[in-house]
Amino acid sequence: MKRMGMEFVLNEQQEMVQSIAKEFAEKLLAKHAEQIEKNRAVPSDLYKTAGEMGLLGITFDEKYGGLGLDQKCWVVSQESLAKESPSFATCVGAGAMFTEVVNMYGTEEQKMKFLPPCLAGDVIGSFAFTEPSTGSDPKQLTTRYHKEGDFYVINGVKRFITNSGYKGPIALFANDSETGMTTAFVFDKFCEGYSLSSKWDTVSIRGSAVYDIFLDNVCVPKEAVLGGPEAIGTGFKILKGLVARSKISVTATAVGNMAKAYELAVRYAKEKMHRDKPISKFPTIQTKIAQIAGKYYSCQAYLYKMAEYADFVPDISTLAGEAATMKAHVADEGVDCCVLAMNILSAYGICDEYGVERCVRDALMAPHVEGVGDMQRIIGGSNILFK
């Protein structure tokens, strides 16, 4: 797409990562995007290629196989991936939730065990907190664990878990059956007692399959406690520390999807003829294009600024309120932006082959994951008023 508006000034490293991500997305990912949606799955070899190109380890230390770069590098990459396949970007983002939580809170042994294969794309990680009865409150978790000698036995159900059908490790939260204290465990999926439901049929991000996980006496050693045996009961602290990063990732995916809707709307407006003139000549179309551009560029600026903040605060958990406000705002703007693009295409906007209908469907995810919009605004507003 030719330049359609302002472009952000990136440093040399950020430009390099953006270039690599765009090349991967436009030359390889775009060819698989439709098949990913139809099959409701991301090909593991495509994920492996992303790992080989460094796109799964952008912010991680080189000793674990990462690039050691900043959060802005991460978001420009995610935006580029999401522009061609929000499903693939969601899969990558969910995998990053696992690697981030291990990197932030794991022991050195856990980092060396889990990070290199995940960052290389050899395996795909998962993050499991949500349950049928809760998506945000640890006190409502019904997944329980109890200690038997040097092992912990876990029972329960997790809901809507991305990447749970792929080989690889998982970070899973459960409450002590006696004290109710929340603990995070890291172990390999498909161990004895681990099983899955059928795939959930979703209206958006169809290529990033989600399942329920059934845990029937899953037995893990004490070394599976994230942070080591002494970290029993620290699950809530871990969740608070990760929440800002997860919202940044979801927002980057939403912004990438907006970029695609913007591109498709501009292209159609220039190519669609009415009485020997392109419809881009009509003031109503120009107005809608300006609205789309305003929403996209303002949300992109918001995202980039939050990524910069994330690199400079000593503890990213302090950005939880700001990240919640950003995610809620961008999620809603993303839906509006894509609907405007659909309006420009009129009847063609609801046809599969024109692409905009998928943008609209995929935009619907962001307001409903990583915390619903109203709850995020309450968190953000409380942060502003009472911090």
N, C-alpha and C positions, 0 to 999 in steps of 0.2 A: 504494500500500500504506500502510495506517495504521501509525503508529509501533508497533513490536513490541519495542523494547528501547532501550538507550542510544543516543544520538545524539552525534556528536562536535561540539564547538564549533568552527566555522569562522569565519575573519575575513570581512570584507565582500567582498573580492575572491574568496575561495574560494567563498562562498555564491553570488555572481553566476555564476561559471563553472559550478558544480554545477547551478544553476537552468537555465542555457542548455543544458547537456549533457542534462539530464533532459527538457527540452522537446523537443529534437531527437530524443532516443531514444524517448520515449513517444508523441509525436505523428506522427513520420515514420519513424524507423528500425524501430519495431515492426511497422509495416505491411508492410515489405519483408523482414523477417527470414526468414520461411519461404521466400520466393522466392530469397533469397540462398543459402540452403542447397541448394535444389533445382537452381538454375542453377550452383552452385559458383563464383559470381562476385559481386563487389560492383559495383552500377551506378555508372558514373563520375559521373553527375549527382548521386547521393547523396553521394559523396565531395566533389564541388564545393560542395554546400550546406554540408557540415561546414566547409569552408574559409571560406566566406562568413560563417559564424557565429563564426569565430575559433578553432574547436576544433582546428585543425591547427598553430596557431602560438602556443600558450598561453605557452610559456616563452621565446620568441624576441624579439629586439629589435624595436621598432616600425619601425625603418628598413628591415627586411626584410619587413614585413607582419605581424609578431607582436604579441602583447599585452604582453610584458615582465613576465609574472607568475611565480610560484614553482612548484616541483615539486609541492607539495601540490595546487595548482590543476590540474596535469596529471593527477595520479592520481585525483582525484575525478571528473574528466571521463571518463577511461578506464573507471573503475568503472561510471559511469552508462551509457556506450555498451555495455560488455560485458554488462550486465544484460539488455539487449534483444537484442544480437547479438555474441557473442564473436568471430564471424568478422569483422564490421566493425571491431571494436576491434583485432583482430590486424592487419588491413590498415592501420589508422591507426598502430598501434605500429611496424610494419615500415617504413612511410613515415617515421616519426619517427627511426628508426635512421639513415636516410640524412641527414635534415636535421640531426640532432644531430652526426653525424660531420663534416659540412661546417662546421657552426657552430663546433665545437670546434677543428678542425684545418685548415680550408680557408683559402686566401688571401682577401683582401677581394674580389678579382675573382670568385673561385669562389662566395663567399657571395652576392654581388649577382646572379650569373648563375642560381644554382640555387634559393636559398631563396624568393624572392618567388613564383615560379610553383608551387612545392610547397606552401607555406603557404596559398596561395589555393585550392588544390585543382584547379588547372588541369592538373597532371600528378601522377603518383604515383611516388615514389622507391622504390628497392630497395637492399638491402644483401647483398652476395654474398661469403661466406667459405667456407661449408660445401662439401665435396666428397665424392665417393663413398668416399674413404679416410680422411677426417678431418672432425671437427666442432669441434675445439678447438686442435689443435696446428699452428702455422704451419709448423713444420719438415716436416710431411707434405704440404704443398700440392704438387700436381702441375701446377697451372696456372702456366705460365711466361711470362716476357716477356724480350725482348731489344731492345737499342737499334739503330735504323737511322737514322742522321743525327739529326734533331731529333724523331724519332718513336719510339714504343715499340710493338712488335708482341706481342700477347698470344694465347696458345693454351692451351686446356684445357677442363675441364668443371666447372661448379658445380651443386650438388644442393640440392633443397628450397628454392628461392629464392622467397620471397613477393613478390607484386606484379610479378614479372618479365615478366608478360604484358601489363602496362599501359604506355602511352606515358609516358615520363619518364626521369629520369637514374638512374644506378646507381653505387654505391660498390663497387668490386671489388678483391679482394686477390690478388696473384700474387707468385711468387718469381722473382728474377733467375736466368736459366738458367745463369749461370756462378758467381755468388757465393752463391746461395741466399737472399739477403736479401729480406725481404718488403716490398712496396710497395703502397700503396693508390692506386687510380686512380678518377677520377670522369669519367663520360662519358654520352652519351645511349644508351639501349637501342635496339635495332633498327637499329644502324649496320651497315655492311657486315661480314659475318663473324659476326654475332650471330644465333643461332637458338635455338629452344626444343624441348623434348620435348613429348609429350602431358602433360596434367595428371596429377599423382599422385592416385590415389583414396585418400583418408584417412578414417579412422573418425571423426575429430573436426575441428572448425573447418573444415567442408567448404566454406563460402563464401569462405574465403581461400585461393585456389588457389595451389599451389606447383608449380614446374616445375624441370627441369634446364636449365641454360644451356650452349650449345655455343659456344665461342669459336674461330673458325677464322681465324687471321691478322687479328685485330681490330687496326687501326692507330690509335693515339691520339697527339696531339701532346704535347710535354713539359709544356704547360700543364695537361694532364689529371692530372698527379701531384698527389694531394691534399696541399695545403700548398705547392705549387710545386715546380719542378725540384730545389731543394736538399733536398727532403724524401724523396728516393729512399732506400729502405732503412729507413724509420721505421714500417713497417706494424705491427710487433708493439707498439710503443709506443701507436699509435692504437687497436689492438684492446683493450689493457689499459685505456685511458682510457674506452672506450665501454661496457665490459662491465657496469658497475654500473647504468648507465641502462637498458640493455636488459633487465636482470633486474627492475628496478622496473616497467617497462612490462608484462612478462609477468605479474608478480604482481598488478598492478592488474586485468588481464583475468580472472585466476583468481578474485579477490575479487568482481568484478562477477557472475561466473557463480554463485558461492556465494550471492550476494544473491537471485538469481532462484530458485534451488533452495529457499532458505529461504521466500521468498514463496509459492511454489507448494505447499510442504508445509503451511504454516499455513492457507492457503486451503482446501486439500482436507480437512484435519483438522476445520475448522469446518463444512464443508458436507456431508461424507459422513455419512450417518445409519446407525445400526445399532440395531435394536430401539427406534426412536423417539428415539434420542439421538445427538448428533454424536460421532464417534469421539474428538474432542478431550477427552471426559470420561474416556477410558481412561488409566490411569497409564502404560502402556507407550508410548502416543503422546506423552504429556507428556514422558516421559523422552527420547524421540528428538528432540522439538522443542528441548528444553533443550540437548541435545548439539549440534544443528545451530547454534543460536544462539551457543553458546560458541565453536565453531570459527569461525564467520563473524566475530563481533565481535573475537575475539582476533587473527585474521589481518588484519582491517581496521586495527586499532590498530598492528600490526607494520608494515604498509605505510605508514601515515601518518607514523609516526615515522621510517622510513627516508627518506621524501620530505623531511622536515624536515632530516635530517642532510645530504642531498644539496645543500641550499641553503647550508649553513653551512661545509662543508669547502672549503679552497682548491683541492684537487685531488680530484675525485670518484673517481679511480682508487684512492684509498686506501680506498674503501668496497667494493672488489671482494669481499673475504672476507665482510663483513657481508651484502652483497647476495646472495651465493651461499647463505649460511645461511638467509636469509629466503625466498628463492625456493624452495629445496628443502622447507622446512617448510610453506609455504603451499600449494605444489603438492600435497603428500600430503594435507594437511588438506582441500583442495578436493575431492579424489576421495572421501574419507570422508564429507564433508558431503553431497555429491550422492547418494551411495549410500544414506545414511540417509533422504534425502528420497524416493528411489525406494521404499524399504522402507515408508514411511508410505502411499504410494499403492498398495502391493501390486501386483496384476496390472495396474492402470491405469498404474502407473509405467513399464511397458515399452511403452506405446502412444504413438505420435507425437503425437496430439492433446492430450495432457496436459502436454507440454513437459519433463517431468523427465528423460526418457530422453536428450534432447538435452543437458541440463545434465551428465548423467553422461558422455556421449561427449566433450563439449567439455572437461570437467575432465581427461580423460586426456591432453590435450596438454601441459599445463604440466610434468609430471615428465620429459618427454622432449625439450623444446626449450630453447635457451639453456643447454645443459649438463645432462646427465642427473643425476638426484637424488643418486646415490652420489658422483659426482665433485664435485658442489656441496658435499656434506657434508665431503668430504676437504679441499676448498679452505677451507671455513669453519673446520673443526677445526684445520687447520694455522695458519690466521690467528690463532686464539685461543691456541694453544699456543706458537707460535714468533715472533709478531709483536714 
